[in-house]
Amino acid sequence: MLYLIGTGLGNEKDLTLNALEAIKNADFVYLENYTSFLNFKVKDLEKLTGKEIIVADRNLVENTDEIVENAEESNVAFLVIGDVFSATTHADIFLRAKKRDIQCKVFHNSSILTAVGDTGLSLYKFGRTASIPFENDNIKTSYNIMEENGKMHTLILLDLKPDENKYMGFKDGLNYLIKNGFDAGRNVIVCAALGTNNATIKYGKAIDLLNCNIDVYPQCIIIPGELHFMEEDFLKLYKNF
């Protein structure tokens, strides 16, 4: 049995009760550590679950069959920051398990794709999600996606490399957009550490937000599209900074 478990965006206590029960019944527990910022200590998760946690890097998950091979004979829990199939998909390991006729069960949790609702923007009005990589000098894909979304809202995820403790900040993201032709006088939303006690949301002109400092991660940018009056009222809550 392979359990694919979302840990949510906050600390280890964001696990659902069903997920916690599955972990306690597992013979092996893996925690992937390369797709997002981990907002809890591994030892705290071990204390909560009573299990030894195997920290899994990208190579172990994507380039070896250790996890699925163990799941053929044992119960294996594979933990993913956020939700299992959200911003970064783990469909590959699910499909590999299915090809071996391994039973799989998914435990969902919150992700950045739903937590952006904290801004007051309607989730139904978001277009395609974009992402800005660290090496972006000759890349316009993220900017083009925003343009193609038109009147829809655009969530822009910022690159990260947790194994190197490297996280892109919103200023680098805004500068990338401005460099590619974005109007610095246009209103944008900056979010950081959503789903945690340190969650931060700021709303205003891009040029003004560049003067702000936010030191919690991960961070993302939202380019609002056409706003409903209720969305406008909600965003006023985040305009003073």
Residue pairs with C-beta under 8 A, 6 or more apart in sequence:
1 71
1 74
1 75
1 76
1 102
1 103
1 104
1 105
2 67
2 68
2 71
2 76
2 78
2 93
2 94
2 97
2 102
2 103
2 104
2 105
3 19
3 22
3 23
3 26
3 75
3 76
3 77
3 78
3 104
3 105
3 106
3 107
4 78
4 80
4 84
4 90
4 93
4 94
4 104
4 105
4 106
4 107
5 15
5 19
5 22
5 23
5 77
5 78
5 79
5 80
5 84
5 106
5 107
5 109
6 19
6 79
6 80
6 81
6 82
6 83
6 84
6 86
6 107
6 108
6 109
6 110
6 111
7 14
7 15
7 19
7 31
7 79
7 80
7 81
7 82
7 109
8 14
8 15
8 82
8 109
8 110
8 195
9 39
9 81
9 82
9 110
9 111
9 112
9 115
9 194
9 195
9 196
10 39
10 40
10 195
10 196
10 197
11 39
11 40
11 44
11 196
12 40
12 44
12 45
12 48
13 48
14 109
14 110
14 195
15 23
15 48
15 109
16 107
16 109
18 107
19 107
19 109
20 48
20 49
22 75
22 77
22 105
22 107
23 29
23 49
23 51
23 77
23 79
24 49
24 50
24 51
25 75
26 51
26 74
26 75
26 76
26 77
27 70
27 74
27 75
27 76
28 54
28 67
28 70
28 74
28 75
28 76
28 77
29 49
29 51
29 52
29 53
29 54
29 76
29 77
29 79
30 53
30 54
30 55
30 56
30 60
30 61
30 67
30 76
30 77
30 78
30 79
31 38
31 42
31 45
31 53
31 54
31 55
31 56
31 79
32 56
32 57
32 58
32 61
32 78
32 79
32 80
32 81
32 90
33 55
33 56
33 57
33 162
33 163
34 57
34 58
34 61
34 161
34 162
34 163
35 80
35 81
35 82
35 87
35 88
35 162
36 81
36 82
36 87
36 88
36 160
36 162
36 218
37 81
37 160
37 162
37 167
37 193
37 217
37 218
38 81
38 162
39 193
39 196
42 53
42 55
45 53
46 52
46 53
51 77
53 79
56 67
56 78
57 163
60 66
60 67
61 67
61 78
61 90
61 93
62 92
62 93
65 96
67 76
67 78
67 93
68 93
68 96
68 97
68 100
68 102
70 76
71 97
71 100
71 102
72 100
72 102
78 90
78 93
80 88
80 90
82 88
82 109
82 110
82 111
82 112
83 108
83 109
83 110
83 111
83 113
83 114
84 90
84 106
84 107
84 108
84 109
85 91
85 94
85 106
86 111
86 112
86 113
87 111
87 112
87 113
87 129
87 157
94 104
94 106
97 104
98 104
110 195
112 155
112 157
112 194
112 195
112 218
112 220
113 123
113 129
113 155
114 123
115 194
115 195
116 123
116 126
116 155
116 191
116 194
116 220
116 222
117 123
118 191
118 194
118 199
118 201
119 189
119 191
119 201
119 203
119 222
119 234
119 235
119 238
120 230
120 231
120 233
120 234
120 235
120 237
121 153
121 189
121 222
121 224
121 231
121 234
121 235
122 153
122 228
122 231
125 152
125 153
125 225
125 226
125 228
126 152
126 153
126 154
126 155
127 145
127 148
127 149
127 150
127 152
127 153
127 154
127 225
128 145
128 148
128 149
128 154
129 145
129 154
129 155
129 156
129 157
130 141
130 142
130 143
130 145
130 146
130 154
130 155
130 156
130 157
131 142
131 156
131 157
131 158
131 159
132 142
132 156
132 157
132 158
132 159
132 168
132 172
132 173
132 176
133 139
133 159
134 159
134 161
134 166
134 168
136 142
136 176
140 180
142 156
142 176
142 177
143 176
143 177
143 180
143 181
143 182
145 154
146 154
146 156
146 177
146 182
146 223
149 223
149 225
150 225
151 225
151 226
152 225
153 222
153 223
153 224
153 225
154 222
154 223
154 225
155 220
155 221
155 222
156 173
156 177
156 220
156 221
156 222
156 223
157 218
157 220
158 167
158 168
158 169
158 170
158 172
158 173
158 218
158 219
158 220
158 221
159 168
160 166
160 167
160 168
160 217
160 218
161 167
167 217
167 218
167 219
168 219
169 214
169 217
169 219
170 190
170 192
170 209
170 214
170 219
170 220
170 221
171 210
173 219
173 220
173 221
174 182
174 184
174 188
174 190
174 206
174 209
174 210
174 221
175 210
177 206
177 221
177 223
178 184
178 206
182 206
183 206
184 205
184 206
184 207
184 210
185 205
185 206
185 207
186 205
186 206
186 223
187 203
187 204
187 205
187 206
187 224
188 203
188 204
188 205
188 206
188 209
188 221
188 222
188 223
188 224
189 201
189 202
189 203
189 221
189 222
189 223
189 224
189 235
189 238
190 200
190 201
190 202
190 203
190 209
190 212
190 214
190 219
190 220
190 221
190 222
191 199
191 200
191 201
191 219
191 220
191 221
191 222
192 198
192 199
192 200
192 201
192 214
192 216
192 217
192 218
192 219
192 220
193 199
193 200
193 216
193 217
193 218
193 219
194 201
194 220
196 216
198 216
200 214
200 216
201 238
202 209
202 212
202 214
202 238
202 241
203 235
203 236
203 238
203 239
204 239
204 241
209 241
212 241
224 231
224 235
227 235
